[in-house]
């Protein structure tokens, strides 16, 4: 039976209840000081607690779909995702640490690339946000000295930390390896949190009287990076990718800002802004702003530019499959849409590790330097 099966959960609950009852009934018989009695008491207590923890863990997994199968839970789901094409002014980057360890290939930047820790200052939004910029080895090689590079913005989920895009999800390492293998072109990666006003979850929205998160990501960020690094300025030079909340943001930024971004990839994305205690009042009663933050609404009512979208889900383990299919069905030319639909995979880093490499290859195929 599968990890998310109701029978598995019911069995775990029944085991917890049964062991609790057994503990109550057998405890008087195990009250002695013999080693058998002590071992019996320890065994009953441990078994009951394990069954209780398993029940709570299964309930949480069924509610939030962290893992879609036993293999997913144990980290044994490693089949990569397969992309299916459904198409018919004052902004600047302040470099905080210019010489960080190269990604791979030794100490030389022209062999292993570099990662800069930066602060992006947005003139329109008034937001300053820390980020990491990965520069591929080619950026430092003489034959590429006059060349600009395409750039992809990588966003975390919420709450997330930008460092996890490097250490956990390994965006720079994957981009380095794929480029070396010929699977994608060299790209600059700009890595940051999806929320630019932590600890608040801004959902990449321009909050009335609050953080102008969409303006920062949609306008300020590409302008500032292009002025600091050799990155193309045309929409075809810019893409954005993210997971979970970051995936929602990536699709929204690409959809709402086709004059800046030509591609957006949402891994395990949802399609309308969350509103809860972490977000606060995002829209201040403005229904038009709330509607605009609904991507399915936007696809129906806003012009669709020459933007490419990539969406992902799982037939078993994710709860966004139905809305992902609705998103696919609403994309109209000249926009294009592709998807990665796994057989099994929950809302977790193991799933995203299977989707991110083919997603980066997909992104590379839709961007150009100038």
C-alpha positions as CSV (number, residue, x, y, z in Angstrom):
1,X,0.0,0.0,0.0
2,X,1.2,3.5,-0.8
3,X,2.5,6.0,1.7
4,X,-0.6,8.3,1.3
5,X,-3.1,5.4,1.4
6,X,-5.9,5.8,3.9
7,X,-5.4,2.2,4.9
8,X,-1.8,2.9,6.0
9,X,-2.9,5.8,8.1
10,X,-5.8,3.9,9.6
11,X,-3.4,1.0,10.4
12,X,-1.0,3.3,12.1
13,X,-3.8,4.8,14.2
14,X,-5.2,1.4,15.1
15,X,-1.7,0.3,16.1
16,X,-1.2,3.3,18.3
17,X,-4.6,2.8,20.0
18,X,-4.0,-0.9,20.4
19,X,-0.6,-0.4,21.9
20,X,-1.9,2.2,24.3
21,X,-4.6,-0.2,25.4
22,X,-2.1,-3.0,25.8
23,X,0.1,-0.8,27.9
24,X,-2.7,0.0,30.2
25,X,-3.8,-3.6,30.5
26,X,-0.4,-5.2,30.8
27,X,1.3,-2.6,33.0
28,X,0.3,-4.3,36.3
29,X,1.8,-7.6,35.1
30,X,5.1,-5.8,34.3
31,X,5.4,-3.9,37.6
32,X,8.1,-6.2,38.9
33,X,11.8,-5.5,39.0
34,X,13.0,-8.5,37.0
35,X,14.8,-7.8,33.8
36,X,11.9,-9.2,31.8
37,X,9.5,-6.8,33.4
38,X,11.8,-3.8,32.7
39,X,12.3,-4.8,29.1
40,X,8.6,-5.3,28.7
41,X,7.8,-1.9,30.0
42,X,10.4,-0.3,27.8
43,X,9.2,-2.2,24.8
44,X,5.5,-1.1,25.3
45,X,6.4,2.5,25.8
46,X,8.7,2.7,22.8
47,X,6.3,0.8,20.6
48,X,3.4,3.1,21.6
49,X,5.3,6.3,21.0
50,X,6.6,5.1,17.7
51,X,3.1,4.2,16.6
52,X,1.8,7.6,17.8
53,X,4.6,9.5,16.0
54,X,4.0,7.5,12.8
55,X,0.3,8.4,13.0
56,X,1.0,12.1,13.4
57,X,3.6,12.0,10.7
58,X,1.3,10.3,8.2
59,X,-1.5,12.7,9.0
60,X,0.8,15.7,8.4
61,X,2.1,14.1,5.1
62,X,-1.4,13.4,3.9
63,X,-2.4,17.0,4.7
64,X,0.7,18.7,3.2
65,X,2.0,16.0,0.7
66,X,5.6,16.3,1.6
67,X,6.3,12.8,0.2
68,X,4.2,10.9,-2.4
69,X,5.5,7.4,-1.9
70,X,7.7,5.2,0.3
71,X,10.5,5.5,-2.2
72,X,10.1,9.3,-2.2
73,X,10.3,9.2,1.7
74,X,13.4,7.1,1.6
75,X,15.0,9.3,-1.1
76,X,15.0,6.5,-3.7
77,X,12.8,8.3,-6.3
78,X,15.5,9.5,-8.6
79,X,14.0,9.3,-12.1
80,X,14.5,12.8,-13.7
81,X,11.5,14.7,-14.9
82,X,10.7,14.8,-18.6
83,X,9.7,18.1,-20.2
84,X,6.6,17.8,-22.4
85,X,5.9,20.8,-24.8
86,X,2.2,21.7,-24.9
87,X,2.7,24.5,-27.5
88,X,1.0,24.4,-30.5
89,X,17.5,54.6,-13.2
90,X,19.2,54.2,-9.8
91,X,19.1,50.6,-9.7
92,X,22.4,48.9,-8.8
93,X,24.0,45.8,-7.4
94,X,26.4,46.3,-4.5
95,X,28.8,43.4,-4.3
96,X,29.4,42.5,-0.7
97,X,31.8,39.6,-1.2
98,X,33.5,39.5,-4.5
99,X,35.7,36.4,-4.1
100,X,33.9,33.4,-2.9
101,X,34.9,29.8,-3.5
102,X,34.6,28.6,-7.1
103,X,31.8,26.2,-7.8
104,X,34.0,23.5,-9.3
105,X,37.1,23.0,-11.3
106,X,39.8,24.3,-9.0
107,X,40.6,27.8,-7.7
108,X,40.5,29.7,-11.0
109,X,37.4,31.5,-11.9
110,X,37.8,30.7,-15.6
111,X,37.6,27.0,-14.7
112,X,35.1,26.9,-11.8
113,X,33.1,30.1,-12.1
114,X,32.4,32.4,-9.2
115,X,29.6,33.2,-6.7
116,X,29.3,36.8,-5.6
117,X,27.3,37.7,-2.5
118,X,25.5,41.0,-3.3
119,X,22.8,43.4,-2.2
120,X,20.4,44.5,-5.0
121,X,19.1,48.0,-4.5
122,X,15.8,48.8,-6.3
123,X,15.0,52.4,-7.2
124,X,11.4,51.9,-8.1
125,X,10.5,49.6,-5.2
126,X,12.7,51.1,-2.6
127,X,13.7,47.5,-1.6
128,X,17.2,46.3,-0.9
129,X,17.6,42.6,-1.0
130,X,20.6,40.2,-0.5
131,X,21.2,37.8,-3.3
132,X,23.9,35.5,-4.7
133,X,25.1,35.8,-8.3
134,X,26.7,32.8,-10.0
135,X,29.0,33.7,-12.9
136,X,30.0,30.7,-15.1
137,X,33.6,30.0,-16.0
138,X,33.1,31.4,-19.5
139,X,32.3,34.8,-18.0
140,X,36.1,35.0,-17.1
141,X,37.5,33.5,-20.3
142,X,39.2,35.8,-22.8
143,X,37.2,34.5,-25.8
144,X,34.0,35.6,-24.0
145,X,35.3,39.0,-22.9
146,X,33.0,41.0,-25.2
147,X,30.0,38.7,-24.8
148,X,26.9,39.1,-22.7
149,X,25.2,36.2,-21.0
150,X,21.5,35.2,-20.4
151,X,20.4,35.3,-16.8
152,X,18.0,33.2,-14.8
153,X,16.5,34.4,-11.4
154,X,16.2,31.4,-9.0
155,X,13.7,31.9,-6.1
156,X,13.3,29.9,-2.9
157,X,10.0,28.8,-1.4
158,X,8.7,30.5,1.7
159,X,10.4,31.1,4.1
160,X,13.6,29.7,2.5
161,X,17.1,31.1,2.5
162,X,19.2,32.1,-0.6
163,X,22.1,29.9,0.7
164,X,19.9,26.8,0.3
165,X,19.7,27.4,-3.5
166,X,23.5,26.9,-3.5
167,X,24.0,24.3,-0.7
168,X,20.8,22.4,-0.9
169,X,19.3,22.7,-4.3
170,X,22.7,23.1,-6.0
171,X,21.7,25.5,-8.8
172,X,25.2,26.7,-9.6
173,X,26.6,23.1,-9.5
174,X,23.9,21.9,-11.8
175,X,24.3,24.7,-14.2
176,X,28.1,24.2,-14.2
177,X,27.7,20.5,-14.9
178,X,25.0,20.8,-17.5
179,X,27.0,23.4,-19.4
180,X,30.1,21.3,-19.3
181,X,28.2,18.3,-20.6
182,X,26.7,20.4,-23.4
183,X,23.2,20.2,-22.1
184,X,22.7,23.9,-21.7
185,X,24.5,27.2,-22.5
186,X,26.5,29.1,-19.8
187,X,24.1,31.3,-17.8
188,X,24.3,33.8,-15.0
189,X,22.2,32.8,-12.0
190,X,20.7,35.4,-9.6
191,X,19.6,33.5,-6.5
192,X,17.5,35.0,-3.7
193,X,14.5,34.5,-1.4
194,X,11.0,34.8,-2.8
195,X,10.1,37.1,0.0
196,X,12.0,40.4,-0.1
197,X,10.6,41.7,3.2
198,X,11.3,38.8,5.7
199,X,9.8,37.5,7.8
200,X,6.6,38.5,6.0
201,X,5.5,36.3,3.1
202,X,4.9,39.0,0.4
203,X,3.8,36.5,-2.3
204,X,5.6,38.7,-4.8
205,X,2.8,41.2,-4.6
206,X,3.0,45.0,-4.6
207,X,1.4,45.5,-1.2
208,X,-0.6,48.7,-0.9
209,X,1.4,50.9,1.6
210,X,3.9,48.0,2.0
211,X,6.7,46.2,0.2
212,X,6.6,46.5,-3.6
213,X,7.8,43.0,-4.1
214,X,6.5,42.5,-7.7
215,X,8.1,45.7,-8.8
216,X,11.4,44.7,-7.3
217,X,11.5,41.3,-9.0
218,X,9.8,42.3,-12.2
219,X,11.6,45.6,-12.9
220,X,14.4,46.5,-10.4
221,X,16.2,43.2,-10.3
222,X,16.9,42.7,-14.0
223,X,17.8,46.4,-14.5
224,X,20.3,46.4,-11.6
225,X,21.9,43.1,-12.6
226,X,22.3,44.1,-16.2
227,X,24.0,47.4,-15.2
228,X,26.5,45.5,-13.0
229,X,27.2,42.3,-15.0
230,X,27.5,41.4,-18.7
231,X,24.0,40.2,-18.9
232,X,21.6,40.9,-21.8
233,X,18.9,43.5,-21.3
234,X,16.3,42.1,-23.8
235,X,13.4,39.9,-22.5
236,X,14.9,36.9,-24.3
237,X,17.9,37.2,-22.0
238,X,15.9,36.7,-18.8
239,X,14.1,33.8,-17.2
240,X,12.9,33.1,-13.7
241,X,12.5,29.8,-11.9
242,X,11.3,28.8,-8.4
243,X,9.8,26.1,-6.2
244,X,6.5,26.2,-4.3
245,X,5.9,29.9,-3.4
246,X,8.9,30.7,-5.6
247,X,7.3,28.8,-8.4
248,X,4.1,30.8,-8.1
249,X,6.2,34.0,-8.1
250,X,8.2,32.8,-11.1
251,X,5.1,32.2,-13.2
252,X,3.5,35.4,-12.1
253,X,6.6,37.6,-12.8
254,X,7.0,36.0,-16.3
255,X,3.3,36.4,-17.0
256,X,2.9,40.0,-15.8
257,X,6.3,41.3,-17.1
258,X,6.8,39.9,-20.6
259,X,8.8,43.1,-21.4
260,X,11.4,41.9,-18.9
261,X,11.2,38.1,-18.8
262,X,10.6,35.7,-21.7
263,X,10.5,32.4,-19.6
264,X,9.1,31.4,-16.2
265,X,9.3,27.9,-14.6
266,X,7.2,27.0,-11.6
267,X,8.2,23.8,-9.8
268,X,5.3,22.6,-7.5
269,X,3.8,26.0,-7.9
270,X,0.4,27.1,-6.8
271,X,-1.6,29.6,-8.9
272,X,-3.1,32.2,-6.6
273,X,-1.6,34.3,-3.8
274,X,-1.8,32.8,-0.3
275,X,-3.5,34.9,2.3
276,X,-2.8,33.8,5.9
277,X,-1.1,34.9,9.1
278,X,2.3,34.9,7.4
279,X,1.2,37.2,4.6
280,X,-1.0,39.7,6.4
281,X,-3.4,41.7,4.4
282,X,-1.8,41.8,1.0
283,X,-4.5,43.6,-0.9
284,X,-6.2,46.0,1.5
285,X,-9.6,45.1,0.2
286,X,-8.6,45.7,-3.5
287,X,-10.4,42.9,-5.4
288,X,-8.8,43.9,-8.7
289,X,-5.3,43.4,-7.1
290,X,-6.4,40.0,-5.7
291,X,-7.8,38.9,-9.0
292,X,-4.5,39.9,-10.8
293,X,-2.6,37.8,-8.3
294,X,-4.6,34.8,-9.5
295,X,-2.7,33.4,-12.4
296,X,-5.6,31.5,-13.9
297,X,-7.7,34.7,-13.9
298,X,-4.7,36.6,-15.4
299,X,-4.4,34.0,-18.2
300,X,-8.1,34.5,-19.1
301,X,-8.1,38.3,-19.0
302,X,-4.7,39.8,-19.5
303,X,-2.7,39.8,-22.8
304,X,-0.3,36.9,-23.2
305,X,3.0,37.9,-24.6
306,X,5.6,35.7,-26.3
307,X,6.4,34.1,-23.0
308,X,7.3,30.4,-22.3
309,X,6.1,28.7,-19.2
310,X,7.1,25.5,-17.5
311,X,4.9,23.9,-14.8
312,X,5.4,20.7,-12.8
313,X,3.4,18.4,-10.7
314,X,3.0,14.7,-9.8
315,X,0.2,12.3,-10.5
316,X,0.7,11.0,-6.9
317,X,1.9,13.2,-4.1
318,X,1.2,16.8,-5.2
319,X,-2.1,18.6,-4.7
320,X,-1.6,21.1,-7.6
321,X,-2.2,18.6,-10.4
322,X,-5.7,19.7,-11.4
323,X,-4.8,23.4,-11.3
324,X,-1.6,22.7,-13.2
325,X,-3.6,21.2,-16.0
326,X,-6.0,24.2,-15.9
327,X,-3.0,26.5,-16.3
328,X,-1.7,24.5,-19.3
329,X,-5.1,24.7,-20.9
330,X,-5.4,28.4,-20.6
331,X,-2.1,29.4,-22.2
332,X,-2.6,30.8,-25.7
333,X,-0.3,31.7,-28.5
334,X,2.0,33.5,-28.8
335,X,2.7,32.2,-25.3
336,X,3.9,28.6,-25.0
337,X,3.7,26.1,-22.1
338,X,5.6,22.9,-21.2
339,X,5.2,20.6,-18.3
340,X,7.0,18.0,-16.1
341,X,4.4,15.6,-14.6
342,X,6.1,12.9,-12.4
343,X,4.3,9.6,-11.7
344,X,5.1,10.1,-8.0
345,X,6.7,12.9,-5.9
346,X,5.7,15.0,-3.0
347,X,6.1,18.6,-2.1
348,X,9.7,18.3,-1.1
349,X,13.3,18.8,-2.0
350,X,13.8,15.3,-3.4
351,X,11.1,16.0,-6.0
352,X,12.6,19.4,-6.9
353,X,16.0,17.8,-7.3
354,X,14.5,15.6,-10.0
355,X,12.8,18.5,-11.8
356,X,15.3,21.2,-11.5
357,X,18.0,19.9,-13.9
358,X,15.6,19.4,-16.9
359,X,14.0,22.7,-16.0
360,X,17.3,24.5,-16.3
361,X,17.9,22.8,-19.6
362,X,14.5,23.9,-20.7
363,X,15.2,27.4,-19.6
364,X,18.5,27.5,-21.5
365,X,16.8,26.5,-24.7
366,X,14.5,29.5,-24.4
367,X,17.0,32.2,-23.6
368,X,19.7,33.9,-25.6
369,X,22.4,36.4,-24.7
370,X,21.2,39.3,-26.8
